[in-house]
Each structure stands twice: as C-alpha cells, then as structure tokens.
C-alpha cells in the first residue's frame, strides 16, 4: 500500500534469508503457547496436496487467501484479526492460510515475492488485495469493509454457498483435512459421491454423479446448481482466457467459439456478459444454433440465485428469441 514500509519476513523465493526475520522466529506450533493462532472455524491451513481441492471449492463459496510464514511473530496479529473477522461471518467466506516458506511453489504461481499477501479467490480466479503488512487502520478496513465486498462480488458471480465449519480451534478437526471431512459431513447423503469427485478435481465425473441425483429428485436445486458448476469447470476450468477471447473475435459466427468465451465469463463471475454474448449471438440471426445455445443458457441459469434480476431478464429475452 502507498507509503508503506517494505516488508519481506523470513522467506525469499530466490533463496536469500531475511536476517531481521530470524529475530522474530518462534518454535511453537500454531495454537501452542507463544505460537501463531490455530486454524479452526472457517479458517483452514492449505498445503500443496490440498491446494487444488481448495481452489475447486471457491466455485461454491469465496475464499480469502492468506500467504504467510507461521513462525514469524510479526504476522500473528494480522492472522488473528483476519481469522476472527472471517469466523464472525459464519461461513459466508473461508480463510485459507498458506505457508509460503514450506510451499514456495504456491507463492510462485501467484507471483508473490514475500509474506504476507492477501488474495480473494472466487470461482478459481485469484484477485490480489494486499502485499505487505498493513497498518492497523488498513487491517480494520479489510476486516470490516473488504470482506463484505468480496462476499457481495461472489454472490453476483453466483458463488453463494456456505463454507464448511472446520471445528473449534482447540478441536480435532482443524486444518485442510478437517475442513474436507467437515464439508463432507455437511453434504446431503445423496450428493456425497458427486461432492467427493468435485473435491478431487474430477468435474466431469461430478457432473455425471449430480445428474444421477437429479434423475431421482428432479427438484433438487442444489444438485442442479452444482452440476452446472461442474460442467462449466470440466469444459473450461483450464481454458486460456486470451486465446478464447481472440478466437471468438476472429470467428464471430462460430457457436463453439462464443460458447467458450461465455464459459470463461461465467467462471470469472461476469454473468451478465455471458448471458448477453449468447443472447446477442442468437439475435444476430444464428437461429440454426438456437438449441445448442438454449441448452448452455439453461445450465448457466441454474447457477445464480433464483431471485437474481439478471436471470429473469435473460429468461425473458431467450423466450422472445425462440419465437
């Protein structure tokens, strides 16, 4: 942030050592006397092994990524304040703490040069919020103002689920594994297999499993929503955004190219853009592709809240274009 002193505690991705950080290094484990605050509630610790599963869940609820060094006591007040703020929101957002000294590859992937750093993660898309230790007033603004804004942005993107409760800080189910088991316990029994497949990154398998749930209960709105998200991620979760957009610009009459960009928009939370792109494509005279586009839009319509005004407008426009 502006006029803020540079701070890089304890870890350099180039292999250098911050000597000042050594003075602040503690031996205690998180949760022990003299150590960092423990994970728990809606705060989890993420490792390289659980990182992808954590990213996957950001399609269901928003996540605050906190990249830190849990042995540096200068970061403890920040970790405590953020954790308490997240837990007060009762699952509207989750906090994922990542030790970049132990898992530098995650920091490199996010182009972070040191700790602390904060990102908002919505539908798999990280958005940088902060690099460096904030002043007390700035930290207060993050807790009181920024977190609600992240939740609101996620809701606008159709990401409005509730994070699983990971247990009390002194309980046995804290951390990433505890969050996963707690999350599984909160999933409806009929959804367990589909949820497990999605957690493992098998989105196509998850979509098929949710389809089976819907065969038994066509009115299961949660299964319909999660199936739509799984189909979306299976198709385009790893798409090259620039390539997809350029291809659509180069081939304005290619329905597959337009569908690919609409998928990218949905994943990025640009729901109105996705709706408009496909509806405009139909309005431009591509009636031969009506059924293909209609089916994709019906998938998209399952993702936002039923009361979302964008949904009602898009449904009305689609109905008009069909006749």
C-alpha positions as CSV (number, residue, x, y, z in Angstrom):
1,X,0.0,0.0,0.0
2,X,1.1,3.6,-0.5
3,X,3.8,5.0,1.7
4,X,4.1,1.6,3.4
5,X,7.5,0.3,4.5
6,X,8.7,-2.7,2.6
7,X,8.4,-6.0,4.5
8,X,9.6,-9.4,3.5
9,X,9.6,-11.7,6.5
10,X,11.8,-14.7,6.6
11,X,11.5,-16.1,3.1
12,X,12.9,-15.1,-0.3
13,X,11.9,-17.1,-3.3
14,X,15.4,-16.5,-4.6
15,X,16.9,-18.3,-1.6
16,X,18.0,-15.2,0.4
17,X,17.4,-15.0,4.2
18,X,15.9,-12.0,5.9
19,X,18.1,-11.7,9.0
20,X,15.7,-9.4,10.7
21,X,13.1,-12.2,10.5
22,X,15.3,-14.6,12.4
23,X,14.8,-12.4,15.4
24,X,11.1,-12.9,15.2
25,X,11.1,-16.7,14.5
26,X,9.3,-18.8,17.0
27,X,9.5,-22.6,17.6
28,X,6.0,-23.1,18.9
29,X,3.4,-24.7,16.6
30,X,0.2,-22.7,15.8
31,X,-2.2,-23.0,18.7
32,X,0.6,-23.6,21.2
33,X,1.7,-21.0,23.8
34,X,3.7,-18.4,22.1
35,X,2.8,-19.7,18.6
36,X,0.6,-18.4,15.8
37,X,-3.2,-18.6,16.1
38,X,-4.5,-22.0,15.3
39,X,-6.8,-22.8,12.3
40,X,-10.4,-23.6,13.1
41,X,-13.9,-22.5,12.5
42,X,-13.9,-21.2,8.9
43,X,-10.1,-20.9,8.8
44,X,-8.1,-23.7,7.2
45,X,-4.4,-24.4,6.5
46,X,-3.7,-25.4,2.9
47,X,-0.8,-27.4,1.6
48,X,0.4,-28.3,-1.9
49,X,-1.6,-31.5,-1.6
50,X,-4.8,-29.8,-0.8
51,X,-4.4,-26.6,-2.8
52,X,-6.3,-27.7,-5.9
53,X,-9.2,-29.0,-3.8
54,X,-9.3,-25.7,-2.0
55,X,-9.4,-23.8,-5.4
56,X,-12.2,-26.1,-6.5
57,X,-14.4,-25.1,-3.5
58,X,-14.1,-21.4,-4.5
59,X,-16.7,-22.2,-7.1
60,X,-19.1,-22.8,-4.2
61,X,-18.0,-20.1,-1.7
62,X,-15.5,-17.3,-1.7
63,X,-12.1,-17.7,-0.1
64,X,-9.6,-15.3,1.4
65,X,-6.1,-16.5,0.7
66,X,-3.6,-15.5,3.3
67,X,0.0,-16.2,2.3
68,X,2.2,-16.1,5.4
69,X,5.1,-17.6,7.4
70,X,3.5,-19.1,10.6
71,X,6.8,-19.0,12.5
72,X,7.2,-15.2,12.2
73,X,5.5,-13.5,15.2
74,X,5.2,-10.2,13.3
75,X,2.4,-11.8,11.3
76,X,0.4,-13.2,14.3
77,X,-1.7,-10.1,15.0
78,X,-2.7,-10.0,11.3
79,X,-3.6,-13.7,11.2
80,X,-5.6,-13.3,14.4
81,X,-7.6,-10.3,13.2
82,X,-8.4,-11.8,9.8
83,X,-9.3,-15.2,11.3
84,X,-11.7,-13.6,13.8
85,X,-13.3,-11.4,11.1
86,X,-13.8,-14.4,8.8
87,X,-15.3,-16.6,11.6
88,X,-17.8,-13.9,12.5
89,X,-19.2,-14.2,9.0
90,X,-20.4,-17.7,9.8
91,X,-19.3,-19.4,6.6
92,X,-20.1,-16.7,4.0
93,X,-16.3,-16.8,3.3
94,X,-13.5,-19.1,4.2
95,X,-9.9,-18.2,5.0
96,X,-7.2,-20.4,3.6
97,X,-3.7,-19.9,5.1
98,X,-0.7,-20.9,3.1
99,X,2.8,-21.2,4.5
100,X,5.0,-20.0,1.6
101,X,8.2,-21.0,3.4
102,X,7.1,-24.6,3.2
103,X,5.2,-24.3,-0.1
104,X,7.1,-21.7,-2.2
105,X,5.6,-23.1,-5.4
106,X,2.2,-21.7,-4.5
107,X,3.7,-18.3,-3.9
108,X,5.5,-18.5,-7.3
109,X,2.2,-19.5,-9.0
110,X,0.6,-16.4,-7.5
111,X,3.7,-14.2,-8.3
112,X,4.2,-13.4,-4.7
113,X,7.7,-12.4,-3.6
114,X,7.2,-12.5,0.2
115,X,4.8,-12.7,3.1
116,X,2.2,-11.5,3.9
117,X,0.0,-11.3,0.9
118,X,-3.8,-11.5,0.6
119,X,-6.0,-12.6,-2.3
120,X,-9.7,-13.0,-2.9
121,X,-10.5,-16.3,-4.6
122,X,-13.8,-16.6,-6.4
123,X,-14.6,-19.3,-8.9
124,X,-11.0,-20.2,-9.2
125,X,-9.9,-16.7,-10.0
126,X,-7.4,-15.0,-7.6
127,X,-7.6,-11.3,-7.1
128,X,-4.8,-9.6,-5.3
129,X,-5.8,-7.5,-2.3
130,X,-2.6,-6.7,-0.4
131,X,1.2,-7.3,-0.3
132,X,3.0,-6.4,2.9
133,X,1.9,-5.8,6.5
134,X,-1.0,-3.3,6.7
135,X,-1.3,-0.5,9.1
136,X,-3.8,-1.1,11.9
137,X,-6.4,1.2,10.2
138,X,-5.9,-0.7,6.9
139,X,-6.3,-4.0,8.6
140,X,-9.5,-2.8,10.1
141,X,-10.8,-1.7,6.7
142,X,-10.0,-5.1,5.3
143,X,-11.9,-6.9,8.1
144,X,-14.9,-4.5,8.2
145,X,-15.3,-3.4,4.6
146,X,-13.3,-5.5,2.2
147,X,-14.6,-8.9,3.4
148,X,-18.3,-8.0,2.9
149,X,-17.3,-6.6,-0.6
150,X,-15.7,-9.9,-1.5
151,X,-18.8,-11.8,-0.4
152,X,-21.1,-9.4,-2.4
153,X,-18.9,-9.9,-5.5
154,X,-19.0,-13.6,-5.1
155,X,-22.8,-13.6,-4.8
156,X,-23.0,-11.5,-8.0
157,X,-21.0,-14.3,-9.7
158,X,-23.4,-17.0,-8.4
159,X,-20.9,-18.1,-5.8
160,X,-23.1,-18.0,-2.7
161,X,-22.7,-21.3,-0.9
162,X,-21.6,-21.7,2.7
163,X,-18.1,-22.8,3.7
164,X,-17.8,-26.0,5.9
165,X,-17.2,-25.5,9.6
166,X,-13.7,-26.9,10.3
167,X,-14.2,-27.4,14.1
168,X,-13.1,-25.4,17.1
169,X,-9.5,-24.1,17.2
170,X,-8.7,-26.5,20.0
171,X,-10.7,-29.3,18.4
172,X,-9.5,-32.3,16.4
173,X,-10.8,-31.2,13.0
174,X,-8.9,-28.1,12.2
175,X,-6.8,-27.6,9.1
176,X,-7.4,-28.5,5.5
177,X,-8.1,-32.2,6.1
178,X,-10.5,-31.3,8.9
179,X,-12.3,-28.9,6.6
180,X,-12.7,-31.5,4.0
181,X,-14.2,-34.1,6.4
182,X,-16.4,-31.5,7.9
183,X,-17.5,-30.4,4.5
184,X,-18.4,-34.0,3.5
185,X,-20.4,-34.3,6.7
186,X,-22.5,-31.2,5.7
187,X,-23.2,-32.5,2.2
188,X,-26.6,-34.2,1.7
189,X,-26.1,-38.0,1.6
190,X,-27.3,-38.3,-2.0
191,X,-24.6,-35.8,-3.0
192,X,-21.6,-37.4,-1.3
193,X,-20.1,-39.2,-4.3
194,X,-20.6,-36.2,-6.6
195,X,-19.0,-33.9,-3.9
196,X,-16.1,-36.2,-3.5
197,X,-15.4,-36.3,-7.2
198,X,-15.6,-32.5,-7.4
199,X,-13.2,-32.2,-4.5
200,X,-10.7,-34.5,-6.3
201,X,-10.9,-32.3,-9.5
202,X,-12.9,-34.8,-11.5
203,X,-15.5,-32.3,-12.6
204,X,-16.9,-34.5,-15.4
205,X,-17.4,-37.3,-13.0
206,X,-19.0,-35.0,-10.5
207,X,-21.4,-33.7,-13.2
208,X,-22.4,-37.2,-14.1
209,X,-23.0,-38.0,-10.4
210,X,-25.1,-34.9,-9.9
211,X,-27.1,-35.9,-13.0
212,X,-27.9,-39.2,-11.3
213,X,-29.1,-37.3,-8.2
214,X,-31.4,-35.3,-10.4
215,X,-32.9,-38.4,-12.0
216,X,-34.0,-39.4,-8.6
217,X,-35.1,-35.9,-7.5
218,X,-35.6,-33.5,-10.4
219,X,-36.5,-30.8,-8.0
220,X,-33.1,-30.8,-6.2
221,X,-32.0,-27.2,-6.9
222,X,-28.6,-27.7,-5.1
223,X,-27.8,-30.7,-7.3
224,X,-28.8,-28.7,-10.4
225,X,-26.6,-25.8,-9.4
226,X,-23.6,-28.0,-8.5
227,X,-24.0,-30.0,-11.7
228,X,-23.9,-26.8,-13.8
229,X,-20.8,-25.6,-12.0
230,X,-19.1,-29.0,-12.5
231,X,-20.0,-29.0,-16.2
232,X,-18.6,-25.5,-16.5
233,X,-15.3,-26.3,-14.8
234,X,-14.9,-29.6,-16.7
235,X,-15.2,-27.7,-20.1
236,X,-13.3,-24.6,-19.4
237,X,-11.7,-24.6,-16.0
238,X,-8.3,-24.6,-17.5
239,X,-9.1,-22.5,-20.6
240,X,-6.6,-19.9,-21.9
241,X,-8.7,-16.8,-21.5
242,X,-6.8,-14.7,-24.0
243,X,-6.8,-17.4,-26.6
244,X,-10.6,-18.0,-26.1
245,X,-11.4,-14.3,-26.5
246,X,-9.2,-13.9,-29.6
247,X,-10.7,-17.0,-31.2
248,X,-14.2,-15.6,-30.6
249,X,-13.3,-12.2,-32.0
250,X,-11.8,-13.9,-35.1
251,X,-14.8,-16.2,-35.6
252,X,-17.9,-14.2,-34.6
253,X,-20.2,-16.8,-36.4
254,X,-18.7,-19.9,-34.7
255,X,-21.0,-21.0,-32.0
256,X,-18.3,-23.1,-30.2
257,X,-16.0,-20.0,-30.0
258,X,-18.8,-17.9,-28.5
259,X,-19.7,-20.7,-26.0
260,X,-16.1,-20.9,-24.9
261,X,-15.9,-17.2,-24.1
262,X,-19.3,-17.4,-22.3
263,X,-17.9,-20.2,-20.2
264,X,-14.8,-18.0,-19.4
265,X,-17.1,-15.1,-18.4
266,X,-19.2,-17.4,-16.1
267,X,-16.1,-18.7,-14.4
268,X,-14.8,-15.2,-13.9
269,X,-18.1,-14.0,-12.4
270,X,-19.1,-11.9,-15.4
271,X,-22.6,-13.5,-15.6
272,X,-24.3,-10.6,-17.4
273,X,-21.6,-10.7,-20.1
274,X,-22.0,-14.4,-20.6
275,X,-25.8,-14.1,-20.9
276,X,-25.5,-11.1,-23.3
277,X,-22.9,-12.8,-25.5
278,X,-25.1,-15.8,-26.2
279,X,-28.4,-13.9,-26.5
280,X,-26.8,-11.4,-28.8
281,X,-25.4,-14.2,-30.9
282,X,-29.0,-15.6,-31.3
283,X,-30.3,-12.1,-32.0
284,X,-27.8,-11.7,-34.8
285,X,-29.6,-14.3,-36.8
286,X,-27.9,-17.6,-35.8
287,X,-31.2,-19.4,-35.3
288,X,-29.6,-22.7,-36.6
289,X,-27.7,-22.8,-33.3
290,X,-30.7,-22.0,-31.1
291,X,-31.0,-25.4,-29.4
292,X,-27.2,-25.5,-28.6
293,X,-27.2,-22.0,-27.1
294,X,-30.5,-22.6,-25.3
295,X,-29.1,-25.7,-23.5
296,X,-26.0,-23.8,-22.5
297,X,-28.0,-20.9,-21.1
298,X,-30.2,-23.3,-19.1
299,X,-27.1,-24.6,-17.5
300,X,-26.0,-21.1,-16.7
301,X,-29.4,-20.2,-15.3
302,X,-29.0,-22.8,-12.6
303,X,-26.0,-21.0,-11.1
304,X,-27.2,-17.6,-9.8
305,X,-29.8,-17.2,-7.1
306,X,-33.4,-17.6,-8.4
307,X,-34.1,-14.1,-7.4
308,X,-31.2,-12.6,-9.3
309,X,-32.8,-9.9,-11.6
310,X,-30.3,-10.7,-14.4
311,X,-31.8,-14.2,-14.5
312,X,-35.3,-13.0,-15.1
313,X,-34.2,-10.6,-17.8
314,X,-32.2,-13.3,-19.6
315,X,-35.1,-15.8,-19.5
316,X,-37.5,-13.2,-20.9
317,X,-35.1,-12.4,-23.7
318,X,-34.4,-16.0,-24.5
319,X,-38.2,-16.7,-24.7
320,X,-38.6,-13.8,-27.1
321,X,-35.7,-15.0,-29.4
322,X,-37.1,-18.5,-29.6
323,X,-40.2,-17.4,-31.4
